Amino acid sequence: MLTFNFFMEVLQMRTGCERCLVFAAGVVLGASAYAMIKSGKAKKAAVKVLAKGIEIQDKVAEMAEKTKESVSDTVAEARCAADGESC
C-alpha cells in the first residue's frame, strides 16, 4: 500500500528538477509577454477585451436594475395584500 511518506520521498527526488523547469517556464513566459507588449498587438487585444468587458458590465447592470424594479413591485403588492387593500 502506498503511503504519504512514499509520495513525499518521490516529490523530494523530483523537486530540484521541477523547480528549474518552473523557473525556466516563467522566464520564457515573461519574455514572450514583454515581446507582445512591445509589439503593440497585446495592447490592441487588451483594448478589445476591456471594451467587451465594459459592454457585458453594462448589460448586467441593466438586468440588475430591471430585476430590482420587479422585486420592488412585488414587495409593494405583497404589502397591499397584507394590509387588506386593493392595489
CORBELMO-V634695 format. One record per residue. N is the residue number from 1. RES is the residue in three letters. PHI is phi in whole degrees, -180 to 180 (* if undefined). Layout:
BEGIN
n->N res->RES phi->PHI
n->N res->RES phi->PHI
END
This chain:
BEGIN
n->1 res->MET phi->*
n->2 res->LEU phi->-79
n->3 res->THR phi->-116
n->4 res->PHE phi->-61
n->5 res->ASN phi->-62
n->6 res->PHE phi->-61
n->7 res->PHE phi->-64
n->8 res->MET phi->-65
n->9 res->GLU phi->-64
n->10 res->VAL phi->-63
n->11 res->LEU phi->-64
n->12 res->GLN phi->-67
n->13 res->MET phi->-68
n->14 res->ARG phi->-95
n->15 res->THR phi->-61
n->16 res->GLY phi->-58
n->17 res->CYS phi->-69
n->18 res->GLU phi->-65
n->19 res->ARG phi->-64
n->20 res->CYS phi->-64
n->21 res->LEU phi->-66
n->22 res->VAL phi->-64
n->23 res->PHE phi->-62
n->24 res->ALA phi->-63
n->25 res->ALA phi->-63
n->26 res->GLY phi->-64
n->27 res->VAL phi->-64
n->28 res->VAL phi->-64
n->29 res->LEU phi->-64
n->30 res->GLY phi->-64
n->31 res->ALA phi->-65
n->32 res->SER phi->-69
n->33 res->ALA phi->-65
n->34 res->TYR phi->-62
n->35 res->ALA phi->-65
n->36 res->MET phi->-66
n->37 res->ILE phi->-66
n->38 res->LYS phi->-67
n->39 res->SER phi->-76
n->40 res->GLY phi->92
n->41 res->LYS phi->-65
n->42 res->ALA phi->-66
n->43 res->LYS phi->-65
n->44 res->LYS phi->-63
n->45 res->ALA phi->-66
n->46 res->ALA phi->-64
n->47 res->VAL phi->-63
n->48 res->LYS phi->-64
n->49 res->VAL phi->-65
n->50 res->LEU phi->-65
n->51 res->ALA phi->-61
n->52 res->LYS phi->-65
n->53 res->GLY phi->-63
n->54 res->ILE phi->-65
n->55 res->GLU phi->-62
n->56 res->ILE phi->-65
n->57 res->GLN phi->-61
n->58 res->ASP phi->-64
n->59 res->LYS phi->-64
n->60 res->VAL phi->-66
n->61 res->ALA phi->-63
n->62 res->GLU phi->-65
n->63 res->MET phi->-65
n->64 res->ALA phi->-65
n->65 res->GLU phi->-64
n->66 res->LYS phi->-64
n->67 res->THR phi->-64
n->68 res->LYS phi->-62
n->69 res->GLU phi->-63
n->70 res->SER phi->-64
n->71 res->VAL phi->-67
n->72 res->SER phi->-62
n->73 res->ASP phi->-63
n->74 res->THR phi->-64
n->75 res->VAL phi->-65
n->76 res->ALA phi->-63
n->77 res->GLU phi->-65
n->78 res->ALA phi->-67
n->79 res->ARG phi->-66
n->80 res->CYS phi->-63
n->81 res->ALA phi->-66
n->82 res->ALA phi->-69
n->83 res->ASP phi->-82
n->84 res->GLY phi->83
n->85 res->GLU phi->-94
n->86 res->SER phi->-94
n->87 res->CYS phi->-105
END
